[in-house]
């Protein structure tokens, strides 16, 4: 068979390289995600194993320090097993037992199309779940219920996988499958430590996990979101809008779910005593970045967008596009408390965007009015009668991430070290 030797077309070759490059990058991301899930599963198993034997043998809390010193002595090349880290692993296992992971998996199915009532119902349910049995009590209950494990002497220390499987009356492969599929496995260890350090109930922890996954939050963004109580601002707050009257379901539910009140903007560098125009200019500058970071699926379209209507010129503060809603979002920013006439101005801009930008496959344009405070009763009355969907939210100003918070966050090198450690462990097992 003769091989043809046609000249290589540049566009074909570039397309080929682009496709290969995409596959390489995609594979690397999958490897990192898989490595993270395996590292977390390792921590979860180790935490359960220590808790079980700590309870069974009546050891106190000091045993964790002894375990850490012994690991350092016998395996000096292995990093990440300080007494503090082992304590977090035990807390990790205690907070998320297998039945909680399985319950979170069922919650994920319900929330494929999230609504505020569904989310509140599920988080309340998770918050009310009873405290699970201690590992020893659970193991002792199981061991007398199954012939499979009755031949194993209870006092004998087995390998970790065998012990975990016996404790939970489930094969280690099935346990791993549930763990890897759960949201627990999809955020990094530093984010887990932040959640474990928080006083959040279980349902709220679950919601912040889901948001971290969906929005690609870094650990420091997660910490800021918890500190600024995003769950309350997005889920628990009664929001001012007319979405149910102006948008069809489920778009109205999703729009209400995505709306926050208040928004919190990083305006580092803004003058302490700034006039209204200066504040509005600063807000437009920072909202562009902040909304993109905080709201998943928002694409920037324009700021101070110019429209000519008749013989007059108009400038809309900010226009975004929501991929989830398939709609343009017109954002108007006011450095003063809400006034009814602001809704009329925003309604005017929505009409223009509908006429000049909206395509045949786009849903109705939505307006978001951000004010420095509002009387909610006045704002709700002001929206009555408008046919265009409008939401009204407060905003607050923040001065960026504190330096002490930045220094407390893990470096890229520390994260890479954790992943390398996991891969080393895997090699040792082979």
C-alpha positions as CSV (number, residue, x, y, z in Angstrom):
1,X,0.0,0.0,0.0
2,X,1.5,3.3,-1.1
3,X,1.4,6.2,1.3
4,X,0.2,9.5,-0.2
5,X,2.4,12.5,0.5
6,X,0.0,15.4,0.0
7,X,1.2,18.8,1.2
8,X,-0.1,19.8,4.7
9,X,-2.7,22.5,4.6
10,X,-1.9,25.0,7.3
11,X,-5.5,25.4,8.5
12,X,-5.9,21.6,8.8
13,X,-2.7,21.2,10.7
14,X,-3.6,24.1,13.1
15,X,-7.0,22.5,13.6
16,X,-5.4,19.2,14.3
17,X,-3.0,20.7,16.9
18,X,-5.8,22.6,18.5
19,X,-7.8,19.4,18.9
20,X,-4.8,17.6,20.4
21,X,-4.1,20.5,22.7
22,X,-7.7,20.5,23.9
23,X,-7.5,16.8,24.7
24,X,-4.3,17.2,26.6
25,X,-5.7,20.0,28.7
26,X,-8.9,18.1,29.3
27,X,-7.0,15.0,30.4
28,X,-4.8,17.0,32.8
29,X,-7.9,18.6,34.4
30,X,-9.5,15.1,34.8
31,X,-6.3,13.8,36.4
32,X,-6.1,16.6,38.9
33,X,-9.8,16.2,39.8
34,X,-9.3,12.4,40.1
35,X,-6.2,12.9,42.3
36,X,-8.1,15.4,44.5
37,X,-11.0,12.9,45.0
38,X,-8.6,10.1,45.8
39,X,-6.7,12.3,48.3
40,X,-9.9,13.2,50.1
41,X,-11.1,9.6,50.1
42,X,-7.8,8.7,51.7
43,X,-8.2,11.4,54.4
44,X,-11.8,10.2,55.0
45,X,-10.8,6.6,55.4
46,X,-7.9,7.5,57.7
47,X,-10.2,9.7,59.8
48,X,-12.7,6.9,60.2
49,X,-10.0,4.4,61.0
50,X,-8.5,6.5,63.8
51,X,-11.9,7.4,65.3
52,X,-12.8,3.7,65.4
53,X,-9.7,2.5,67.1
54,X,-9.6,5.6,69.4
55,X,-13.1,4.7,70.6
56,X,-12.5,0.9,70.7
57,X,-9.3,1.1,72.7
58,X,-10.3,3.9,74.9
59,X,-7.5,6.2,73.8
60,X,-7.8,9.9,74.5
61,X,-7.2,12.9,72.2
62,X,-3.4,12.8,72.8
63,X,-3.1,9.6,70.7
64,X,-3.4,11.7,67.5
65,X,-0.2,13.5,68.4
66,X,1.5,10.2,69.0
67,X,0.2,8.8,65.7
68,X,1.5,11.9,63.9
69,X,5.0,11.5,65.5
70,X,5.1,7.8,64.6
71,X,4.2,8.5,61.0
72,X,7.0,11.2,60.8
73,X,9.5,8.7,62.3
74,X,8.6,5.7,60.1
75,X,7.8,7.7,56.9
76,X,9.8,10.9,57.1
77,X,9.3,11.6,53.4
78,X,5.5,11.7,53.8
79,X,4.1,15.1,54.4
80,X,0.7,16.3,55.5
81,X,0.2,14.1,58.6
82,X,0.7,16.6,61.4
83,X,-1.5,16.3,64.5
84,X,-3.5,19.2,63.3
85,X,-4.1,17.6,59.9
86,X,-5.0,14.2,61.4
87,X,-7.5,16.0,63.7
88,X,-9.1,17.6,60.7
89,X,-9.3,14.2,59.0
90,X,-11.2,12.8,62.0
91,X,-13.5,15.7,62.0
92,X,-14.0,15.3,58.2
93,X,-15.0,11.6,58.7
94,X,-17.3,12.4,61.7
95,X,-19.0,15.3,59.8
96,X,-19.6,13.3,56.6
97,X,-20.4,9.6,57.4
98,X,-21.5,7.4,54.5
99,X,-25.2,7.9,55.0
100,X,-24.7,11.7,54.7
101,X,-22.8,11.3,51.5
102,X,-25.6,9.1,50.1
103,X,-28.2,11.7,51.2
104,X,-26.3,14.4,49.5
105,X,-26.3,12.4,46.3
106,X,-30.1,12.2,46.4
107,X,-30.2,16.0,47.1
108,X,-28.1,16.5,43.9
109,X,-30.8,14.8,41.8
110,X,-33.5,17.0,43.2
111,X,-31.5,20.2,42.6
112,X,-30.8,19.8,38.9
113,X,-33.1,22.7,38.4
114,X,-32.6,24.7,41.6
115,X,-35.4,26.7,43.2
116,X,-35.4,28.5,46.5
117,X,-38.2,26.4,48.1
118,X,-36.4,23.2,47.1
119,X,-33.1,24.4,48.4
120,X,-34.6,25.5,51.7
121,X,-36.4,22.2,52.1
122,X,-33.3,20.1,51.5
123,X,-31.0,22.2,53.6
124,X,-33.5,22.1,56.5
125,X,-33.8,18.3,56.1
126,X,-30.0,18.0,56.2
127,X,-29.7,20.3,59.2
128,X,-32.2,18.1,61.1
129,X,-30.5,14.8,60.5
130,X,-29.7,13.0,63.7
131,X,-26.1,12.6,64.9
132,X,-24.8,9.3,63.6
133,X,-23.5,6.4,65.7
134,X,-19.9,6.4,66.8
135,X,-17.8,4.1,64.5
136,X,-17.3,1.5,67.3
137,X,-21.1,1.3,68.1
138,X,-21.9,1.1,64.4
139,X,-19.3,-1.7,63.9
140,X,-20.4,-3.7,66.9
141,X,-24.0,-3.5,65.7
142,X,-23.1,-4.6,62.2
143,X,-20.7,-7.3,63.2
144,X,-23.5,-9.3,65.0
145,X,-25.9,-8.8,62.1
146,X,-23.7,-10.3,59.3
147,X,-22.1,-13.7,59.1
148,X,-19.6,-12.3,56.7
149,X,-17.7,-10.5,59.4
150,X,-18.3,-12.6,62.5
151,X,-15.1,-14.6,61.9
152,X,-13.0,-11.5,62.2
153,X,-11.8,-10.9,65.7
154,X,-13.0,-7.5,66.8
155,X,-9.8,-6.7,68.7
156,X,-7.5,-7.4,65.7
157,X,-6.3,-4.3,63.9
158,X,-6.9,-4.9,60.2
159,X,-5.9,-2.9,57.1
160,X,-7.8,0.3,56.7
161,X,-10.0,-0.7,53.7
162,X,-11.0,-4.0,55.4
163,X,-11.9,-2.2,58.6
164,X,-13.9,0.5,56.9
165,X,-15.7,-2.1,54.8
166,X,-16.6,-4.1,58.0
167,X,-17.7,-1.0,59.8
168,X,-20.1,0.0,57.1
169,X,-21.2,-3.5,55.9
170,X,-20.4,-2.4,52.4
171,X,-17.6,-3.2,49.9
172,X,-14.9,-0.7,49.8
173,X,-15.4,-0.3,46.1
174,X,-19.1,0.7,46.6
175,X,-18.1,3.1,49.4
176,X,-15.5,4.7,47.2
177,X,-18.0,5.1,44.4
178,X,-20.5,6.9,46.6
179,X,-17.7,9.1,48.0
180,X,-16.3,10.1,44.5
181,X,-19.8,10.8,43.1
182,X,-20.8,13.0,46.1
183,X,-20.0,16.8,46.2
184,X,-17.6,16.0,49.1
185,X,-15.0,14.9,46.6
186,X,-15.3,17.8,44.2
187,X,-13.8,20.7,46.3
188,X,-10.2,20.9,47.6
189,X,-9.0,20.0,51.1
190,X,-8.4,23.7,52.1
191,X,-12.1,24.5,51.3
192,X,-13.1,21.5,53.4
193,X,-11.0,22.8,56.3
194,X,-12.8,26.2,56.0
195,X,-16.2,24.5,56.1
196,X,-15.1,22.3,59.1
197,X,-13.9,25.4,60.9
198,X,-17.2,27.2,60.3
199,X,-20.2,26.9,62.6
200,X,-22.5,26.3,59.6
201,X,-25.1,23.5,59.9
202,X,-24.8,20.5,57.6
203,X,-27.3,21.8,55.0
204,X,-25.6,25.1,54.7
205,X,-22.2,23.4,54.3
206,X,-23.8,21.3,51.5
207,X,-25.0,24.5,49.7
208,X,-21.7,26.2,49.9
209,X,-20.0,23.0,48.5
210,X,-22.4,23.0,45.6
211,X,-21.8,26.7,44.9
212,X,-18.0,26.2,45.1
213,X,-18.3,23.4,42.5
214,X,-20.7,25.3,40.2
215,X,-18.9,28.6,40.3
216,X,-15.3,27.3,40.5
217,X,-14.6,29.2,43.7
218,X,-11.1,29.2,45.1
219,X,-10.8,28.6,48.9
220,X,-10.4,32.3,49.7
221,X,-13.6,33.2,47.7
222,X,-15.4,30.5,49.6
223,X,-14.2,31.9,52.9
224,X,-15.4,35.4,51.9
225,X,-18.8,34.1,50.8
226,X,-19.3,32.4,54.2
227,X,-18.1,35.5,56.0
228,X,-20.6,37.7,54.0
229,X,-23.4,35.1,54.6
230,X,-24.1,34.4,51.0
231,X,-26.6,31.7,51.9
232,X,-28.8,34.3,53.6
233,X,-28.3,36.9,50.9
234,X,-29.2,34.5,48.1
235,X,-31.5,31.9,49.6
236,X,-33.1,33.1,52.8
237,X,-33.7,36.8,52.0
238,X,-37.2,37.8,50.8
239,X,-36.2,39.5,47.5
240,X,-37.9,42.4,45.8
241,X,-38.8,41.6,42.2
242,X,-41.8,41.0,39.9
243,X,-40.4,37.9,38.2
244,X,-43.3,35.6,38.9
245,X,-45.7,38.0,37.1
246,X,-43.4,38.8,34.2
247,X,-41.5,35.6,33.5
248,X,-42.7,32.1,32.8
249,X,-41.7,29.2,35.1
250,X,-39.1,27.8,35.5
251,X,-37.2,30.9,34.3
252,X,-38.9,33.1,37.0
253,X,-37.8,30.6,39.7
254,X,-34.2,30.5,38.4
255,X,-34.0,34.3,38.1
256,X,-35.2,34.6,41.7
257,X,-32.7,31.9,42.8
258,X,-29.7,33.7,41.1
259,X,-30.7,37.1,42.6
260,X,-28.8,38.2,45.7
261,X,-29.7,40.9,48.3
262,X,-27.5,42.6,49.2
263,X,-24.6,42.4,46.7
264,X,-21.2,43.0,48.2
265,X,-18.7,44.7,46.0
266,X,-15.0,45.1,46.3
267,X,-14.2,48.7,45.7
268,X,-10.7,49.0,47.0
269,X,-9.3,52.4,46.1
270,X,-12.6,54.3,46.2
271,X,-12.4,57.6,48.0
272,X,-13.9,57.6,51.5
273,X,-15.8,60.8,50.7
274,X,-16.9,60.3,47.1
275,X,-19.6,62.0,45.2
276,X,-22.4,60.1,43.5
277,X,-20.9,60.0,40.1
278,X,-17.5,58.8,41.4
279,X,-19.2,56.0,43.4
280,X,-21.2,55.0,40.3
281,X,-18.1,55.0,38.2
282,X,-16.3,52.9,40.7
283,X,-19.2,50.5,41.0
284,X,-19.4,50.0,37.3
285,X,-15.7,49.3,37.2
286,X,-15.8,46.7,40.0
287,X,-19.2,45.2,39.4
288,X,-18.0,43.9,36.0
289,X,-15.4,41.8,37.7
290,X,-17.3,41.0,40.8
291,X,-20.5,39.7,39.2
292,X,-18.5,37.5,36.8
293,X,-16.7,36.0,39.8
294,X,-19.8,35.6,41.9
295,X,-22.5,34.6,39.5
296,X,-21.9,31.5,37.4
297,X,-22.7,31.8,33.7
298,X,-22.7,35.6,33.4
299,X,-20.9,37.1,30.3
300,X,-19.9,40.7,30.1
301,X,-21.5,42.6,27.2
302,X,-20.9,46.3,27.8
303,X,-20.6,49.1,30.4
304,X,-21.9,52.6,29.9
305,X,-23.6,51.2,26.7
306,X,-24.6,54.0,24.4
307,X,-28.1,54.0,22.9
308,X,-29.5,56.7,20.6
309,X,-33.2,57.1,20.9
310,X,-34.8,59.8,18.8
311,X,-32.5,62.8,19.1
312,X,-31.3,61.9,22.6
313,X,-28.3,59.8,23.9
314,X,-28.7,57.3,26.8
315,X,-26.1,55.2,28.6
316,X,-26.9,52.0,30.4
317,X,-24.5,51.3,33.3
318,X,-23.9,47.7,32.7
319,X,-25.2,44.9,30.4
320,X,-24.5,41.2,31.0
321,X,-25.7,38.1,29.4
322,X,-26.9,35.2,31.6
323,X,-26.2,31.9,29.9
324,X,-28.4,30.0,32.3
325,X,-31.4,32.3,31.7
326,X,-30.6,32.9,28.0
327,X,-31.3,36.5,28.6
328,X,-29.7,40.0,28.7
329,X,-29.3,41.5,32.1
330,X,-29.4,45.3,32.4
331,X,-27.8,46.5,35.6
332,X,-28.4,50.1,36.9
333,X,-26.3,51.3,39.8
334,X,-27.4,54.1,42.1
335,X,-25.3,55.6,44.9
336,X,-28.5,56.6,46.8
337,X,-31.4,54.7,48.4
338,X,-34.1,53.4,46.0
339,X,-36.5,55.9,44.5
340,X,-39.6,54.8,42.4
341,X,-38.4,56.8,39.4
342,X,-35.3,54.5,39.2
343,X,-37.6,51.6,38.2
344,X,-39.0,53.6,35.4
345,X,-35.5,54.5,34.1
346,X,-34.5,50.8,34.2
347,X,-37.7,49.7,32.5
348,X,-36.8,52.2,29.7
349,X,-33.4,50.6,29.2
350,X,-34.9,47.1,29.2
351,X,-37.2,48.1,26.4
352,X,-34.3,49.5,24.4
353,X,-32.2,46.3,24.9
354,X,-35.2,44.2,23.9
355,X,-35.6,46.2,20.7
356,X,-31.9,46.6,19.7
357,X,-30.0,43.6,21.2
358,X,-32.3,40.8,22.0
359,X,-32.4,38.0,19.4
360,X,-35.2,35.6,18.5
361,X,-33.7,32.9,20.7
362,X,-33.2,35.1,23.7
363,X,-35.6,35.2,26.6
364,X,-37.0,38.5,28.0
365,X,-34.4,40.9,29.1
366,X,-34.2,41.3,32.9
367,X,-33.4,44.4,34.8
368,X,-31.4,44.6,38.1
369,X,-31.5,47.8,40.1
370,X,-28.7,48.1,42.7
371,X,-29.2,50.9,45.3
372,X,-27.6,52.0,48.4
373,X,-30.5,50.8,50.5
374,X,-34.2,50.6,50.0
375,X,-37.6,50.6,51.6
376,X,-38.9,47.2,50.5
377,X,-42.5,48.1,50.7
378,X,-42.0,51.2,48.5
379,X,-39.8,49.2,46.1
380,X,-42.4,46.4,45.7
381,X,-45.2,49.0,45.0
382,X,-42.9,50.7,42.5
383,X,-42.6,47.5,40.5
384,X,-46.3,46.8,40.3
385,X,-47.7,47.4,36.8
386,X,-44.4,47.0,34.9
387,X,-44.5,44.3,32.3
388,X,-40.7,44.0,32.2
389,X,-39.0,41.7,34.8
390,X,-37.1,43.9,37.4
391,X,-35.3,43.0,40.6
392,X,-34.2,45.5,43.2
393,X,-31.3,44.7,45.5
394,X,-29.1,46.6,48.0
395,X,-25.4,46.7,47.7
396,X,-22.6,47.1,50.3
397,X,-19.0,48.1,49.7
398,X,-16.1,46.0,50.8
399,X,-12.4,46.8,50.8
400,X,-11.1,43.6,49.3
401,X,-9.5,40.6,50.9
402,X,-7.6,41.4,54.1
403,X,-3.8,40.7,53.9
404,X,-4.0,38.3,56.9
405,X,-6.6,36.2,55.1
406,X,-4.4,36.0,52.0
407,X,-1.4,34.8,54.0
408,X,-3.5,32.1,55.7
409,X,-4.4,30.5,52.4
410,X,-2.4,27.6,50.9
411,X,0.1,28.3,48.2
412,X,0.1,26.5,44.8
413,X,3.2,24.7,46.0
414,X,1.4,23.3,49.1
415,X,-1.5,22.1,47.0
416,X,0.9,20.4,44.6
417,X,2.7,18.8,47.5
418,X,-0.5,17.2,48.7
419,X,-1.2,15.8,45.2
420,X,2.3,14.5,44.9
421,X,2.0,12.9,48.2
422,X,-1.1,11.1,47.1
423,X,0.5,9.9,43.9
424,X,3.5,8.6,45.9
425,X,1.2,6.7,48.2
426,X,-0.4,5.1,45.1
427,X,3.0,4.0,43.8
428,X,3.9,2.5,47.1
429,X,0.7,0.4,47.1
430,X,1.6,-1.2,43.8
